[in-house]
Amino acid sequence: MKWGLACLPLLLSAAQAAEPLAARVAAAARQAVMEQAERDGLQGVEVEAELAAVPSTPPTCAEPRIEPVDLRQPAHMRFVLVCPGVGARQLVNVRATLSAEVGVALVALNANQPIAERDVALERRDISTLPDASSDLAELVGMSPRRALRAGQVLQKRMLSAPLLVRRGESVRIVARSGPVEVTNAGEAMDPGRLNETVRVRNSRTGRILRARITGAGEVVPVEMDSSNMAAPDQSRD
């Protein structure tokens, strides 16, 4: 019992010393999350942070330097406490919660269905585990879900892709430009594709297959200019 009473002041002093340090680490975590949220363009950001566990033993110096180790997920952040000139290092885990006004699906969305303005709105959500949420509705409108999404779901960038502008078997315009001259032919897409992707296209007049880059809905430009691919144009203008 005497031993326990003798140690009590030491335990209290260690706990008291940890309190301001915990506040400093939490502040560093909040700042790191806020700075990343600002870089990501998030709106209405709110951050809270706390140590996952107070260090059982305080650092060997009064003012340790706080350095980030892993900031990838707010809910599982790691920092290291470094005592300058001593070399002692102590790892601490921090839990942070991040909420912001982000794009949320107002209705169920089918895969490959372009998102319309009426389909999405900004709502406050906890995105501590959603690092690729977006507050930019203009960035989301026009994109297509890679898979079906439910109403109320946060729209993560990894779930979305540019919409298909050309579908396999569809008719396309093959447009070739050389200076002021533009030649257009009809073609058939042999592959589906999105903006700036390269697909195979069959020239409807010559039957030849060429590689073309998608420049718009139903429109492609030959990757390599070949007069035989563009023979007998539908129209030409100077």
C-alpha positions as a Markdown table, in Angstrom:
| # | Residue | x | y | z |
|---|---|---|---|---|
| 1 | Met | 0.0 | 0.0 | 0.0 |
| 2 | Lys | 2.8 | 2.4 | 0.9 |
| 3 | Trp | 4.4 | 1.7 | -2.5 |
| 4 | Gly | 1.1 | 2.5 | -4.3 |
| 5 | Leu | 0.7 | 5.8 | -2.4 |
| 6 | Ala | 4.3 | 6.7 | -3.2 |
| 7 | Cys | 3.8 | 6.2 | -6.9 |
| 8 | Leu | 0.5 | 8.1 | -7.0 |
| 9 | Pro | 2.0 | 11.5 | -7.5 |
| 10 | Leu | 4.2 | 10.2 | -10.3 |
| 11 | Leu | 1.2 | 8.7 | -12.1 |
| 12 | Leu | -0.8 | 11.9 | -11.6 |
| 13 | Ser | 2.1 | 14.0 | -13.0 |
| 14 | Ala | 2.4 | 11.8 | -16.0 |
| 15 | Ala | -1.3 | 12.0 | -16.8 |
| 16 | Gln | -1.2 | 15.8 | -16.3 |
| 17 | Ala | 1.8 | 16.1 | -18.6 |
| 18 | Ala | 0.0 | 14.1 | -21.3 |
| 19 | Glu | -3.0 | 16.3 | -21.4 |
| 20 | Pro | -1.5 | 19.4 | -23.0 |
| 21 | Leu | 0.5 | 17.1 | -25.3 |
| 22 | Ala | -2.7 | 15.3 | -26.4 |
| 23 | Ala | -4.2 | 18.7 | -27.2 |
| 24 | Arg | -1.2 | 19.6 | -29.3 |
| 25 | Val | -1.3 | 16.4 | -31.3 |
| 26 | Ala | -5.0 | 16.7 | -31.8 |
| 27 | Ala | -4.5 | 20.3 | -33.1 |
| 28 | Ala | -1.8 | 19.1 | -35.5 |
| 29 | Ala | -4.2 | 16.4 | -36.8 |
| 30 | Arg | -7.0 | 18.9 | -37.2 |
| 31 | Gln | -4.8 | 21.2 | -39.2 |
| 32 | Ala | -3.5 | 18.5 | -41.4 |
| 33 | Val | -7.0 | 17.3 | -42.2 |
| 34 | Met | -8.2 | 20.9 | -42.8 |
| 35 | Glu | -5.3 | 21.6 | -45.2 |
| 36 | Gln | -6.0 | 18.5 | -47.2 |
| 37 | Ala | -9.7 | 19.3 | -47.3 |
| 38 | Glu | -8.9 | 22.7 | -48.6 |
| 39 | Arg | -6.7 | 21.2 | -51.4 |
| 40 | Asp | -9.5 | 18.9 | -52.3 |
| 41 | Gly | -11.9 | 21.9 | -52.6 |
| 42 | Leu | -14.4 | 20.6 | -50.0 |
| 43 | Gln | -17.0 | 23.0 | -48.6 |
| 44 | Gly | -18.3 | 23.5 | -45.1 |
| 45 | Val | -15.5 | 21.5 | -43.6 |
| 46 | Glu | -15.7 | 20.5 | -39.9 |
| 47 | Val | -13.0 | 18.4 | -38.2 |
| 48 | Glu | -12.6 | 16.9 | -34.8 |
| 49 | Ala | -9.6 | 14.9 | -33.6 |
| 50 | Glu | -8.4 | 13.0 | -30.5 |
| 51 | Leu | -5.7 | 10.6 | -29.6 |
| 52 | Ala | -6.7 | 7.0 | -29.9 |
| 53 | Ala | -4.9 | 6.4 | -26.7 |
| 54 | Val | -2.8 | 8.6 | -24.4 |
| 55 | Pro | 0.8 | 7.5 | -24.3 |
| 56 | Ser | 1.5 | 5.3 | -21.2 |
| 57 | Thr | 4.8 | 7.1 | -20.7 |
| 58 | Pro | 5.3 | 10.8 | -21.5 |
| 59 | Pro | 8.1 | 11.8 | -23.9 |
| 60 | Thr | 11.6 | 12.3 | -22.4 |
| 61 | Cys | 11.5 | 16.0 | -23.4 |
| 62 | Ala | 9.0 | 18.8 | -22.4 |
| 63 | Glu | 8.3 | 20.0 | -25.9 |
| 64 | Pro | 8.5 | 17.1 | -28.4 |
| 65 | Arg | 8.3 | 17.8 | -32.1 |
| 66 | Ile | 5.1 | 16.4 | -33.7 |
| 67 | Glu | 5.7 | 14.9 | -37.2 |
| 68 | Pro | 3.1 | 13.2 | -39.4 |
| 69 | Val | 3.6 | 9.6 | -40.4 |
| 70 | Asp | 0.4 | 8.6 | -42.1 |
| 71 | Leu | -2.4 | 11.0 | -43.0 |
| 72 | Arg | -4.2 | 9.0 | -45.7 |
| 73 | Gln | -7.3 | 8.3 | -43.6 |
| 74 | Pro | -8.6 | 10.8 | -41.0 |
| 75 | Ala | -10.0 | 7.9 | -38.9 |
| 76 | His | -6.6 | 6.3 | -38.7 |
| 77 | Met | -3.8 | 8.9 | -38.6 |
| 78 | Arg | -0.4 | 8.4 | -37.1 |
| 79 | Phe | 2.1 | 10.9 | -35.8 |
| 80 | Val | 5.5 | 10.6 | -34.2 |
| 81 | Leu | 6.8 | 12.6 | -31.2 |
| 82 | Val | 10.4 | 13.4 | -31.6 |
| 83 | Cys | 12.7 | 14.8 | -28.9 |
| 84 | Pro | 15.3 | 17.0 | -30.6 |
| 85 | Gly | 18.9 | 16.1 | -29.7 |
| 86 | Val | 17.8 | 13.0 | -27.9 |
| 87 | Gly | 16.7 | 10.8 | -30.7 |
| 88 | Ala | 13.7 | 9.4 | -28.8 |
| 89 | Arg | 10.7 | 8.8 | -31.0 |
| 90 | Gln | 7.2 | 7.8 | -29.9 |
| 91 | Leu | 4.4 | 6.8 | -32.2 |
| 92 | Val | 0.9 | 8.0 | -31.4 |
| 93 | Asn | -2.4 | 7.2 | -33.2 |
| 94 | Val | -5.1 | 9.8 | -33.8 |
| 95 | Arg | -8.7 | 9.5 | -34.7 |
| 96 | Ala | -10.2 | 12.3 | -36.7 |
| 97 | Thr | -13.7 | 12.8 | -38.0 |
| 98 | Leu | -14.2 | 14.9 | -41.1 |
| 99 | Ser | -17.6 | 16.2 | -42.3 |
| 100 | Ala | -18.3 | 18.4 | -45.3 |
| 101 | Glu | -21.0 | 19.4 | -47.8 |
| 102 | Val | -20.5 | 16.8 | -50.6 |
| 103 | Gly | -22.4 | 15.5 | -53.6 |
| 104 | Val | -25.0 | 12.9 | -52.8 |
| 105 | Ala | -27.3 | 11.0 | -55.2 |
| 106 | Leu | -30.9 | 12.1 | -54.8 |
| 107 | Val | -32.2 | 9.2 | -56.7 |
| 108 | Ala | -31.0 | 5.7 | -57.6 |
| 109 | Leu | -28.6 | 5.8 | -60.5 |
| 110 | Asn | -28.0 | 3.0 | -63.0 |
| 111 | Ala | -24.6 | 2.0 | -64.2 |
| 112 | Asn | -23.4 | 4.1 | -67.2 |
| 113 | Gln | -26.3 | 6.5 | -66.7 |
| 114 | Pro | -25.1 | 10.1 | -67.0 |
| 115 | Ile | -25.7 | 12.1 | -63.9 |
| 116 | Ala | -28.1 | 15.1 | -64.4 |
| 117 | Glu | -28.3 | 18.2 | -62.3 |
| 118 | Arg | -31.5 | 17.1 | -60.8 |
| 119 | Asp | -29.9 | 13.8 | -59.7 |
| 120 | Val | -27.4 | 15.3 | -57.2 |
| 121 | Ala | -27.2 | 17.8 | -54.4 |
| 122 | Leu | -24.9 | 18.9 | -51.6 |
| 123 | Glu | -25.5 | 17.4 | -48.2 |
| 124 | Arg | -23.4 | 17.4 | -45.0 |
| 125 | Arg | -21.9 | 13.9 | -44.5 |
| 126 | Asp | -19.2 | 12.3 | -42.5 |
| 127 | Ile | -16.5 | 11.5 | -45.1 |
| 128 | Ser | -13.8 | 10.4 | -42.7 |
| 129 | Thr | -13.4 | 7.2 | -44.7 |
| 130 | Leu | -14.4 | 8.7 | -48.1 |
| 131 | Pro | -11.3 | 10.6 | -49.3 |
| 132 | Asp | -12.5 | 11.1 | -52.8 |
| 133 | Ala | -15.9 | 12.8 | -52.1 |
| 134 | Ser | -16.5 | 16.1 | -54.0 |
| 135 | Ser | -18.2 | 19.4 | -53.2 |
| 136 | Asp | -18.1 | 20.4 | -56.9 |
| 137 | Leu | -21.5 | 19.5 | -58.4 |
| 138 | Ala | -20.3 | 20.7 | -61.9 |
| 139 | Glu | -17.5 | 18.0 | -61.6 |
| 140 | Leu | -20.1 | 15.3 | -60.9 |
| 141 | Val | -22.8 | 16.2 | -63.4 |
| 142 | Gly | -22.3 | 14.4 | -66.7 |
| 143 | Met | -20.2 | 11.6 | -65.2 |
| 144 | Ser | -21.6 | 8.1 | -65.1 |
| 145 | Pro | -21.5 | 5.5 | -62.2 |
| 146 | Arg | -19.4 | 2.5 | -62.9 |
| 147 | Arg | -22.0 | 0.5 | -61.0 |
| 148 | Ala | -25.6 | 1.1 | -59.7 |
| 149 | Leu | -25.8 | 3.6 | -56.8 |
| 150 | Arg | -28.5 | 4.0 | -54.3 |
| 151 | Ala | -30.3 | 7.2 | -53.4 |
| 152 | Gly | -28.6 | 9.0 | -50.6 |
| 153 | Gln | -25.2 | 7.6 | -51.4 |
| 154 | Val | -22.1 | 9.9 | -51.4 |
| 155 | Leu | -20.7 | 10.2 | -54.9 |
| 156 | Gln | -17.1 | 9.1 | -54.8 |
| 157 | Lys | -14.9 | 9.9 | -57.7 |
| 158 | Arg | -13.6 | 6.4 | -57.9 |
| 159 | Met | -17.2 | 5.2 | -58.5 |
| 160 | Leu | -17.6 | 7.5 | -61.5 |
| 161 | Ser | -16.2 | 7.7 | -65.1 |
| 162 | Ala | -16.6 | 9.9 | -68.1 |
| 163 | Pro | -19.8 | 8.9 | -70.0 |
| 164 | Leu | -19.7 | 6.6 | -73.0 |
| 165 | Leu | -19.8 | 8.9 | -76.1 |
| 166 | Val | -19.5 | 6.0 | -78.6 |
| 167 | Arg | -21.1 | 2.6 | -78.3 |
| 168 | Arg | -20.1 | -0.6 | -80.2 |
| 169 | Gly | -22.1 | -0.9 | -83.4 |
| 170 | Glu | -23.3 | 2.7 | -83.4 |
| 171 | Ser | -22.9 | 5.0 | -86.4 |
| 172 | Val | -20.2 | 7.7 | -86.0 |
| 173 | Arg | -18.9 | 10.6 | -88.0 |
| 174 | Ile | -15.3 | 10.3 | -89.0 |
| 175 | Val | -13.9 | 13.8 | -89.3 |
| 176 | Ala | -10.5 | 14.5 | -90.8 |
| 177 | Arg | -9.0 | 18.0 | -90.8 |
| 178 | Ser | -6.0 | 19.3 | -92.6 |
| 179 | Gly | -5.6 | 23.1 | -92.3 |
| 180 | Pro | -8.8 | 24.7 | -93.5 |
| 181 | Val | -10.0 | 21.5 | -95.2 |
| 182 | Glu | -12.4 | 19.2 | -93.3 |
| 183 | Val | -13.6 | 15.8 | -94.7 |
| 184 | Thr | -16.3 | 13.8 | -93.1 |
| 185 | Asn | -17.3 | 10.2 | -93.7 |
| 186 | Ala | -19.7 | 7.8 | -92.1 |
| 187 | Gly | -18.4 | 5.0 | -90.0 |
| 188 | Glu | -19.4 | 2.2 | -87.6 |
| 189 | Ala | -17.8 | 2.0 | -84.1 |
| 190 | Met | -16.3 | -1.5 | -83.4 |
| 191 | Asp | -15.5 | -0.6 | -79.7 |
| 192 | Pro | -17.2 | 1.5 | -77.0 |
| 193 | Gly | -15.3 | 4.5 | -75.8 |
| 194 | Arg | -15.2 | 7.7 | -73.8 |
| 195 | Leu | -13.8 | 11.2 | -74.6 |
| 196 | Asn | -10.2 | 11.1 | -76.0 |
| 197 | Glu | -10.1 | 7.3 | -76.0 |
| 198 | Thr | -9.0 | 5.5 | -79.1 |
| 199 | Val | -11.3 | 2.9 | -80.7 |
| 200 | Arg | -11.6 | 0.9 | -83.9 |
| 201 | Val | -13.9 | 2.3 | -86.6 |
| 202 | Arg | -15.0 | 0.8 | -89.9 |
| 203 | Asn | -15.3 | 3.3 | -92.7 |
| 204 | Ser | -18.8 | 2.7 | -94.2 |
| 205 | Arg | -17.7 | 3.5 | -97.8 |
| 206 | Thr | -14.4 | 1.7 | -98.0 |
| 207 | Gly | -14.9 | -1.0 | -95.4 |
| 208 | Arg | -11.4 | -0.3 | -94.1 |
| 209 | Ile | -10.8 | -0.3 | -90.3 |
| 210 | Leu | -9.0 | 2.6 | -88.7 |
| 211 | Arg | -8.0 | 3.7 | -85.2 |
| 212 | Ala | -9.7 | 6.9 | -84.2 |
| 213 | Arg | -9.8 | 9.2 | -81.2 |
| 214 | Ile | -13.2 | 10.1 | -79.8 |
| 215 | Thr | -13.8 | 13.9 | -79.8 |
| 216 | Gly | -17.5 | 14.1 | -79.0 |
| 217 | Ala | -20.7 | 12.2 | -79.0 |
| 218 | Gly | -20.7 | 10.0 | -82.1 |
| 219 | Glu | -17.7 | 11.8 | -83.5 |
| 220 | Val | -14.1 | 10.5 | -84.0 |
| 221 | Val | -10.9 | 11.7 | -85.6 |
| 222 | Pro | -8.5 | 9.3 | -87.3 |
| 223 | Val | -5.3 | 8.8 | -85.3 |
| 224 | Glu | -3.3 | 8.4 | -88.5 |
| 225 | Met | -4.3 | 10.3 | -91.6 |
| 226 | Asp | -4.7 | 7.9 | -94.5 |
| 227 | Ser | -6.3 | 9.0 | -97.8 |
| 228 | Ser | -7.7 | 5.5 | -98.4 |
| 229 | Asn | -9.6 | 5.7 | -95.1 |
| 230 | Met | -11.2 | 9.0 | -96.1 |
| 231 | Ala | -12.0 | 8.2 | -99.7 |
| 232 | Ala | -15.3 | 9.3 | -101.2 |
| 233 | Pro | -16.2 | 11.8 | -98.5 |
| 234 | Asp | -19.7 | 12.6 | -97.6 |
| 235 | Gln | -18.9 | 16.3 | -97.6 |
| 236 | Ser | -16.0 | 18.6 | -97.9 |
| 237 | Arg | -15.5 | 22.3 | -97.4 |
| 238 | Asp | -12.7 | 24.7 | -97.9 |
